């Protein structure tokens, strides 16, 4: 039986409050609980985007700005970062200023299901570990499609159920037993009970690809990372 809501407005409200509460510990817990592999996953996301100089990029569910910072360290582009949690936006803004990227990126609070941008405004749209937290996947995907230019690329990085049986057994023990207990010592314990439950409720890879197609994206595909513990989903607006 589910402890948390996994769709609709109730899910969105919980996610917003939870991420505001854990924002100050978010980066530290990501590194600790993933043993640093989340840095590699974000690096692979950036590599898949085929970024060109001068691109306009939308970083949805930007969190504290890790993906935006990774892009700006390698490319001269213009980035808008959007997150539903205002505390995350504050931290991302401070991080950009500290790293000297404040003139190349703007962070703002907003809803991914009602993006405050004109049609066809962005060349690329990326989202790392945030698509799973949307209240309505289909609404969000239609918005992503709308704000991308023709030929624009969508890249979604998301936690997945591992494909390897042996790895999945170890992964499940860590993810459902160890991780929540460690996180509870440092942050909201419910946040890291929500995490494994939300991954379990996330649609299978092929279903995610089908949803991309239903929203209008073409050349849809996915790439598994770290034995399938994480996946990158890609689609192009044509």
N, C-alpha and C positions, 0 to 999 in steps of 0.2 A: 504494500500500500504506500502511495506517495505521501511524503511529509510536506512537499511544497507544490504550489501551482506551477504548471509548465506551459501555460498559454494564457493569452488575454491580458486584460488590464491589471489583474491582481499580480500576475507574474512581473509585469513591468514596474509596478509600484514597489514590490519587494526588492527587485534587483537594484532599483535606484537607491533605496534606503540602505541596503546592505553595502553597496559599493561606496557610498558616502561614508559609511562607518568604518570600513576597512582601508580607506584610501591611504592613510598615513603609514600603513604597514604593507601595502600592496606589493611594492617592488621587492622588499626584503623577503616576503613570503614566497613570491614567485621564484626567486633565485634559490631559496632554501629548499622548498618543497619539490621543485623540479630538478634539484641538483645542478642547476645552471643550464639545463638543456633547452629551456625556453628561449634563451638568447640565440641558440642555433636555429630554432624553429622560426623565429622572427627574421633572421638573416635569410633563410630560404624563401620566406614570403617575399621579401624585398627583391630577391634575385628573379623571381618569377614574373615580376611586373613589367620587365622590359622598358624601364624608364628612360625617357629622352630629356635632354636639357630643355628647361622651360615648361615642362608638363605642369598642369594643374592637377593636384592629387587630393582626394578626400579620404581622410583616415577616420572611419566610423568606429565608434566604441573605442576611441583612442586611448582611454585610460590615462596613465601618467605620461604618455607621449613616446614610449619606447620605439614604436615602429616609425613614427615621424622623425625621431632623432637618428635612427639607423639610416633612413633614406637621405636625410640632409647631410650626413657625414660623407656620403658618396656622390650626391647629385645636386646640381643647381636647379631647383624646382620651387614651385609655390605650393604649400600644403595648408589645407584647412583641416583641423582636427575637431571632431565632434563627439561628445559623450553625454549620456543621459544624467550622469552624476556630477554635480557642480564641484564637489571636492576634488575629483579627478582632474577636472579642467584647471582648477587653481594650481595643482601640483605640476601638471604638464606645462603650464605657462611659466612657472618658476624655473623648471628644468630647462626650457628653451632659452630663457634669459641667461641662466648660468652658463650655458654652452655657447652663447653668442648667436643663436639662431632666431632671435625674436623678430627680425625683419623678414624672415622667410616662411614663418608659420604663424597661423592664428588659431587659437583654441577657443571653442565655444560650447556652451551647454545647449543640447538639442535632442530631438527625438528622431531616431533613424527611420521611423515609420511615417514621418511628416517632415522631410528635409526642407530647410528654408533656402533653397537654391533654385535657380532657373533651369529649365530643361537644357540638356546638352552642355553643361558648364564644365565638367571635369573630363580629363583624359584618362585618369585611372582612379579606381576606388578600391581601398583595401579595408579589411576588418579582421582583427586578430582576437580570437577567443571571445567575441561579442555576439556573433550571429546566433549562437546557441541560446543567448539570453533575450532574444527578441520575443515579443508577445505574439506577433503574427508574422511568420516567415514570408508568406506570400506578399503581404503588404510592403514589408521591407525590401524584398527583391524588386518589386515594381518601382519603388522609389529609387533604388540603386540604378536600375535601367534608365529611368527618366532623366536623371542628372548627368549621366555619362554621354559623351559625344559619340556619334557613329564611329565605330572602330575602337571605342573605349573598352578598357579591360577591367573586369572585376576579379579580385583575388580574396578568398576567404580562408583564413587559417583557423582550424577548429580542432578541439580534442575529439578523439574517436575511440571506438572499441577496437583494441588490438586484434589483428587477424591471426597471429601465432598463438596456438593453444597453450603452449608452455609459458610464453611470455605473459599471456592474458591472466593466467593463474597467479603469477607473482604480482602483476600489475593490479589485479582486483584486490588482493590482500592489502597492498600498500595504499591504494586509492580509497578504499572503503573503511579500512580499519586503522591504519597507521596515520595517514595524512590528517584526518579530522581531529585525532587526539593531539597531535603535535601542534596543529594550527590553533586548537582551543586554548593552548597555553599562552598564545601570543595575540589572538584576535577573537572575533566573534566565532564561537564554535559552530553556529548554524550555517555560516557562510561556507564552511568546508564540509558540511554534510550536504548542502545544496549542490556543491560542485559535482561529486560523483553521481548523484541522482539526476542532475541535469544532463550529464553525458549519456547516462543510460536511457533517457527519454529522447535524446536527439535522434532524428531520423537516420537510417542507414545511408551509406555513401551514395548508392545508386538513386535512392529517393531524393537526396539533396540535389543531385545532378538533374533529376526530372523536374524539380522545382525551379531550378535555374532556367531550364528550357521553357517551362510554362510562363515564365516572366519575360521571355523573348530572347534570352541569351543563346548564343550559338557557340560551336567549337567547345562545348562543355566537357571538362575532364577533371580528374582528381589525381593527386600524388600523395602516397602515404609516406610518413616519416617515422623513424624509430619504431619499427615493427608494427606500425599502424596505430600507435598511441596518439598520433596527431595526423591531420590530413590538410592539404591545401586544395581548395576547389577553385577552378578557373572557368571564366566565361567571357565572351566578347559580344558587345553590342554591334549589330550589323545593320 
